Amino acid sequence: MRVMNGPGSLGRGSWCLVGLGLMVAACQPQDKDADTASPPPVGHYEGSISAVGQPEMRAALDIRHPSPGHYEAELTVPAAGALSFVADSIYFSKDQLLLRRPARANQTLALTLDGDFWRGALTLDSTKATTILLKRGAPAPSTYRVEEIPQTNGSAWLFAPADTTTPGAALALLPDAATAPAAALWADALAREGFIVLVLPAADSATIATEGPRLQAALRLLKGTPGADTAKVGAWAAGTRAGALAQVLVGPGNSRAAFLIAQNAEYDLAGRAAFQALKKRKLPVLGLYGGAAAAQRAAALRNALGGQRGTTVRTYRTASPDLLVPDGLSPRFGPGLPGEVVEWLRKR
């Protein structure tokens, strides 16, 4: 979590970026002004979010100080779960607070401190929702923590539950361009249920040569993450990346993934053969399809996979390919989601 004393950069008067044992950057005050900079006020704040033409929604903000130099901030909107997030950065200066959502640059929360109140707006693209929050006491416990991990083709984001006492499943999420904007929403939803999620940069051009090394590196990282059950580490891939990953998993020196979630899987004859091979190897596969052609495409994957135990193919005709349904200020998950994915993962 980065906590910054001024907007725009990690510089004068900033606190440190604390990772999950993967990347830690030390941040020291640069001058005497930094020594007197005020940290963000810790506490649990409750209030509302309201946008023009939309019903008012209850919301809560928790600002935590779990260790010296380490701050966390989490927005929770119970009636619109897709709006909830744990910030990857906190910008605070002169009673002005700015929170940014990881892997979703279009969502920010900008607030001004007024006594025990925060007043400001939650912004999504060009839409702004008025936000008013009143301090109610001590912050609620952390749900999960998030960390940015730089890659050669962008940034990956690790979402890891705060409670690591009980080992749980972990997965690498490999979106394509169509599903990338929703990846952070899925990572948030799964991390809140106790799963570790590594969101990799989006890619539409997927080949065995590129996806194999990416998957290998992602699985190694996940298996080394505190709280991961190393026997339950798998992958979620969308579009052509799903077909490429199926081939990686049945190829020589396969990556030993414990399961595969294939979202709107696109594949050629080699990809179909790979899915059939996964059936023979009894590797659990969950197929998820959204959009107008969901039923037809799901049927094709279902035929390739057959009736293997642990394999399920589901369609969400009312949802878009990202498995979300437009709904006012924020999209919502398709019918039965994310619960059906959570239930499937817990059975692995």
C-alpha positions as CSV (number, residue, x, y, z in Angstrom):
1,M,0.0,0.0,0.0
2,R,1.4,3.3,-1.0
3,V,0.6,6.3,1.1
4,M,1.6,9.6,-0.4
5,N,1.7,13.1,1.0
6,G,1.0,14.8,-2.3
7,P,-0.7,13.8,-5.6
8,G,1.0,12.3,-8.5
9,S,4.2,10.6,-7.4
10,L,5.9,8.8,-4.6
11,G,8.1,11.5,-3.3
12,R,8.5,14.0,-0.6
13,G,6.7,13.2,2.6
14,S,5.6,9.7,1.5
15,W,5.2,6.6,3.5
16,C,6.3,3.1,2.4
17,L,4.9,0.6,-0.1
18,V,4.5,-2.6,1.9
19,G,4.1,-5.8,-0.1
20,L,3.2,-9.4,0.7
21,G,6.8,-10.7,0.8
22,L,7.2,-10.1,-3.0
23,M,8.2,-6.5,-3.4
24,V,9.0,-3.9,-0.7
25,A,10.1,-0.4,-1.4
26,A,11.5,1.7,1.4
27,C,10.3,5.3,1.4
28,Q,12.0,7.8,3.7
29,P,11.1,11.5,4.3
30,Q,13.1,13.7,2.0
31,D,13.1,16.9,4.1
32,K,12.0,18.5,7.3
33,D,8.5,19.2,5.9
34,A,7.9,15.5,5.6
35,D,8.6,15.0,9.3
36,T,5.6,17.1,10.2
37,A,3.2,15.7,7.5
38,S,-0.1,14.4,8.8
39,P,-0.9,10.7,8.2
40,P,-4.4,9.8,7.1
41,P,-6.9,9.6,10.0
42,V,-7.5,6.0,11.0
43,G,-11.1,4.9,11.6
44,H,-14.3,3.4,10.4
45,Y,-16.6,5.7,8.5
46,E,-20.1,5.1,7.4
47,G,-22.5,7.0,5.1
48,S,-23.9,7.0,1.6
49,I,-23.1,7.2,-2.1
50,S,-25.6,8.8,-4.4
51,A,-25.6,9.6,-8.2
52,V,-28.1,11.5,-10.2
53,G,-31.0,9.2,-11.2
54,Q,-29.8,6.4,-9.0
55,P,-30.9,5.2,-5.6
56,E,-28.8,6.1,-2.6
57,M,-26.5,3.3,-1.4
58,R,-25.0,2.7,2.0
59,A,-21.2,2.7,2.1
60,A,-18.3,2.3,4.5
61,L,-14.6,3.4,4.5
62,D,-12.0,1.8,6.7
63,I,-8.6,3.4,7.1
64,R,-6.1,1.3,9.0
65,H,-2.6,1.6,10.4
66,P,-1.6,-2.0,11.0
67,S,2.2,-1.3,11.4
68,P,4.6,1.7,11.4
69,G,4.6,3.4,8.0
70,H,1.9,1.1,6.6
71,Y,-1.6,2.3,6.0
72,E,-4.6,0.6,4.3
73,A,-7.9,1.9,3.0
74,E,-11.0,-0.2,2.0
75,L,-14.3,1.0,0.5
76,T,-17.3,-1.3,1.0
77,V,-20.7,-0.9,-0.8
78,P,-22.9,-3.8,0.3
79,A,-25.7,-3.2,-2.2
80,A,-23.2,-2.9,-5.2
81,G,-20.4,-5.3,-4.5
82,A,-18.6,-4.4,-7.8
83,L,-17.9,-1.0,-6.3
84,S,-16.1,-2.3,-3.3
85,F,-12.3,-2.3,-3.3
86,V,-9.1,-2.1,-1.3
87,A,-7.0,0.8,-2.5
88,D,-3.5,0.2,-3.8
89,S,-2.5,3.8,-3.1
90,I,-3.5,6.4,-0.6
91,Y,-2.8,10.1,-1.4
92,F,-3.3,12.4,1.6
93,S,-2.4,16.0,1.9
94,K,-4.0,19.0,3.7
95,D,-7.2,17.1,4.5
96,Q,-7.5,15.9,0.9
97,L,-7.7,12.1,0.4
98,L,-7.5,10.2,-2.9
99,L,-7.9,6.5,-3.2
100,R,-7.2,4.6,-6.4
101,R,-8.6,1.1,-7.3
102,P,-5.9,-1.4,-8.4
103,A,-6.1,-2.5,-12.1
104,R,-9.1,-0.2,-12.7
105,A,-7.8,3.3,-13.3
106,N,-11.3,4.7,-14.0
107,Q,-12.4,4.3,-10.4
108,T,-11.2,6.7,-7.7
109,L,-12.5,8.0,-4.4
110,A,-11.7,11.7,-3.7
111,L,-12.7,13.1,-0.3
112,T,-12.1,16.1,1.9
113,L,-12.0,15.8,5.7
114,D,-14.4,18.1,7.5
115,G,-14.2,17.3,11.3
116,D,-15.5,13.8,11.6
117,F,-16.9,13.8,8.1
118,W,-15.4,12.9,4.7
119,R,-17.2,14.6,1.8
120,G,-16.4,14.1,-1.9
121,A,-17.1,11.8,-4.8
122,L,-16.7,8.3,-6.1
123,T,-15.7,8.6,-9.8
124,L,-16.2,5.9,-12.4
125,D,-15.1,7.1,-15.9
126,S,-17.1,10.3,-16.3
127,T,-19.8,9.5,-13.7
128,K,-19.5,10.9,-10.2
129,A,-21.4,9.8,-7.1
130,T,-21.6,12.2,-4.1
131,T,-20.1,10.5,-1.1
132,I,-20.6,11.5,2.6
133,L,-19.1,9.4,5.4
134,L,-19.1,10.0,9.2
135,K,-16.6,8.5,11.6
136,R,-18.2,5.7,13.7
137,G,-15.2,4.2,15.6
138,A,-12.3,1.9,15.1
139,P,-11.7,0.4,11.6
140,A,-13.0,-3.1,10.8
141,P,-10.4,-5.9,10.2
142,S,-8.7,-6.1,6.9
143,T,-10.4,-8.2,4.2
144,Y,-7.5,-8.6,1.8
145,R,-4.3,-6.8,0.7
146,V,-3.2,-5.9,-2.8
147,E,0.2,-5.4,-4.4
148,E,1.3,-4.2,-7.8
149,I,4.0,-6.4,-9.4
150,P,5.7,-4.8,-12.5
151,Q,5.9,-6.9,-15.7
152,T,7.6,-6.4,-19.0
153,N,4.2,-5.8,-20.6
154,G,2.4,-3.9,-17.8
155,S,1.6,-4.6,-14.2
156,A,0.3,-7.7,-12.5
157,W,-1.8,-7.3,-9.3
158,L,-1.8,-9.7,-6.4
159,F,-4.9,-9.9,-4.3
160,A,-4.3,-11.9,-1.1
161,P,-6.7,-12.4,1.9
162,A,-5.5,-10.8,5.1
163,D,-6.1,-14.1,7.0
164,T,-3.4,-16.6,6.0
165,T,-3.9,-19.0,8.9
166,T,-6.0,-21.5,6.8
167,P,-4.4,-22.4,3.4
168,G,-6.7,-21.8,0.4
169,A,-6.9,-22.1,-3.3
170,A,-5.0,-19.6,-5.5
171,L,-5.3,-18.8,-9.2
172,A,-3.7,-16.8,-12.0
173,L,-6.2,-14.7,-13.9
174,L,-5.3,-14.1,-17.5
175,P,-7.8,-11.8,-19.2
176,D,-8.1,-10.7,-22.8
177,A,-8.9,-7.2,-23.8
178,A,-12.7,-7.7,-23.6
179,T,-12.6,-9.0,-20.0
180,A,-9.6,-7.0,-18.6
181,P,-11.7,-4.2,-17.1
182,A,-13.7,-6.7,-15.0
183,A,-10.6,-8.6,-13.8
184,A,-10.2,-6.4,-10.7
185,L,-13.9,-6.9,-9.8
186,W,-13.4,-10.6,-10.0
187,A,-10.2,-10.5,-8.0
188,D,-11.9,-8.4,-5.3
189,A,-14.9,-10.8,-5.1
190,L,-12.7,-13.9,-4.8
191,A,-10.2,-12.4,-2.4
192,R,-13.1,-11.5,-0.1
193,E,-14.0,-15.2,-0.1
194,G,-10.5,-16.3,0.9
195,F,-8.9,-17.0,-2.5
196,I,-5.5,-15.6,-3.7
197,V,-5.7,-14.1,-7.1
198,L,-2.9,-12.9,-9.4
199,V,-4.3,-10.7,-12.2
200,L,-1.9,-10.6,-15.2
201,P,-1.9,-8.0,-17.9
202,A,-4.4,-8.5,-20.7
203,A,-3.4,-10.1,-24.0
204,D,-5.4,-11.0,-27.1
205,S,-2.5,-12.6,-29.0
206,A,-2.0,-15.9,-27.2
207,T,0.4,-18.6,-28.1
208,I,1.8,-21.6,-26.3
209,A,5.3,-19.9,-26.6
210,T,4.1,-16.8,-24.7
211,E,1.5,-18.2,-22.3
212,G,3.6,-21.2,-21.1
213,P,6.4,-19.1,-19.4
214,R,3.8,-16.6,-18.1
215,L,1.8,-19.4,-16.5
216,Q,4.9,-21.1,-15.1
217,A,6.1,-17.9,-13.4
218,A,2.6,-17.1,-12.1
219,L,2.2,-20.5,-10.5
220,R,5.6,-20.3,-8.9
221,L,4.7,-16.9,-7.4
222,L,1.3,-18.1,-6.2
223,K,2.8,-21.2,-4.5
224,G,5.2,-19.0,-2.6
225,T,2.5,-16.6,-1.4
226,P,1.6,-16.9,2.3
227,G,-1.8,-18.6,2.7
228,A,-1.7,-20.5,-0.6
229,D,-2.5,-24.3,-0.6
230,T,0.2,-25.4,-3.0
231,A,-1.9,-28.4,-4.1
232,K,-4.8,-26.0,-5.2
233,V,-3.1,-23.5,-7.5
234,G,-4.7,-23.1,-10.9
235,A,-5.5,-20.6,-13.7
236,W,-8.4,-18.6,-15.1
237,A,-8.0,-17.6,-18.8
238,A,-10.3,-15.8,-21.2
239,G,-10.8,-15.9,-25.0
240,T,-7.9,-17.3,-27.0
241,R,-5.7,-17.4,-23.9
242,A,-8.0,-20.2,-22.6
243,G,-7.3,-22.3,-25.6
244,A,-3.6,-21.6,-25.5
245,L,-3.5,-22.5,-21.8
246,A,-5.2,-25.8,-22.4
247,Q,-2.4,-26.7,-24.8
248,V,0.2,-25.6,-22.3
249,L,-1.3,-27.8,-19.6
250,V,-1.2,-30.9,-21.8
251,G,2.2,-30.2,-23.4
252,P,5.6,-31.5,-22.4
253,G,6.8,-30.2,-19.0
254,N,3.2,-29.0,-18.2
255,S,2.8,-26.4,-15.5
256,R,1.0,-28.7,-13.0
257,A,-2.0,-26.5,-12.5
258,A,-4.6,-28.0,-10.2
259,F,-7.6,-26.6,-12.3
260,L,-8.5,-24.4,-15.2
261,I,-11.4,-21.9,-15.5
262,A,-12.0,-21.1,-19.2
263,Q,-14.0,-17.9,-19.8
264,N,-15.5,-17.5,-23.3
265,A,-12.8,-20.0,-24.5
266,E,-11.8,-19.7,-28.1
267,Y,-9.8,-22.5,-29.6
268,D,-8.9,-24.2,-32.9
269,L,-8.6,-27.9,-33.6
270,A,-5.4,-28.1,-31.5
271,G,-7.1,-26.3,-28.6
272,R,-10.1,-28.7,-28.8
273,A,-7.7,-31.7,-28.7
274,A,-6.1,-30.1,-25.6
275,F,-9.4,-29.8,-23.8
276,Q,-10.1,-33.5,-24.7
277,A,-6.7,-34.4,-23.3
278,L,-7.5,-32.5,-20.0
279,K,-10.5,-34.7,-19.7
280,K,-8.4,-37.8,-19.9
281,R,-6.0,-36.4,-17.3
282,K,-9.0,-35.6,-15.1
283,L,-8.0,-32.0,-14.6
284,P,-11.1,-30.1,-13.3
285,V,-12.3,-27.5,-15.8
286,L,-15.0,-24.8,-15.3
287,G,-16.3,-23.2,-18.5
288,L,-18.0,-19.8,-18.2
289,Y,-19.7,-18.1,-21.2
290,G,-21.5,-14.8,-21.4
291,G,-23.1,-12.9,-24.3
292,A,-25.4,-13.6,-27.2
293,A,-23.5,-16.6,-28.5
294,A,-22.9,-18.1,-25.0
295,A,-25.2,-21.2,-25.5
296,Q,-23.7,-22.3,-28.8
297,R,-20.1,-21.8,-27.7
298,A,-20.7,-23.5,-24.3
299,A,-22.1,-26.5,-26.1
300,A,-19.0,-26.9,-28.1
301,L,-16.8,-26.9,-25.0
302,R,-19.1,-29.2,-23.2
303,N,-18.8,-31.7,-26.1
304,A,-15.0,-31.5,-26.0
305,L,-14.9,-32.1,-22.2
306,G,-17.6,-34.7,-22.0
307,G,-19.0,-35.6,-18.6
308,Q,-15.8,-35.7,-16.6
309,R,-16.3,-35.4,-12.8
310,G,-15.3,-31.9,-11.6
311,T,-15.9,-30.4,-15.0
312,T,-18.8,-27.9,-15.4
313,V,-19.8,-25.5,-18.2
314,R,-22.2,-22.7,-17.5
315,T,-23.8,-20.0,-19.6
316,Y,-25.0,-16.5,-18.6
317,R,-27.0,-15.2,-21.5
318,T,-28.0,-12.0,-19.8
319,A,-24.4,-11.1,-19.0
320,S,-21.7,-9.7,-21.2
321,P,-18.6,-11.7,-22.1
322,D,-17.1,-10.2,-18.9
323,L,-19.9,-12.0,-17.0
324,L,-21.3,-8.7,-15.8
325,V,-24.7,-7.1,-16.2
326,P,-25.0,-3.3,-16.6
327,D,-26.9,-1.8,-13.7
328,G,-26.9,1.9,-12.9
329,L,-23.8,3.3,-11.4
330,S,-21.9,0.0,-11.5
331,P,-22.3,-3.3,-13.3
332,R,-23.3,-6.3,-11.2
333,F,-22.3,-9.9,-11.6
334,G,-24.4,-12.2,-13.7
335,P,-27.2,-14.3,-12.1
336,G,-25.6,-16.8,-9.6
337,L,-22.2,-15.1,-9.7
338,P,-19.7,-14.9,-8.1
339,G,-21.3,-17.6,-5.9
340,E,-21.2,-20.4,-8.4
341,V,-17.5,-19.8,-9.1
342,V,-16.7,-19.7,-5.4
343,E,-18.6,-22.9,-4.8
344,W,-16.8,-24.7,-7.6
345,L,-13.4,-23.5,-6.3
346,R,-14.1,-24.7,-2.8
347,K,-14.8,-28.2,-4.1
348,R,-11.4,-28.5,-5.7
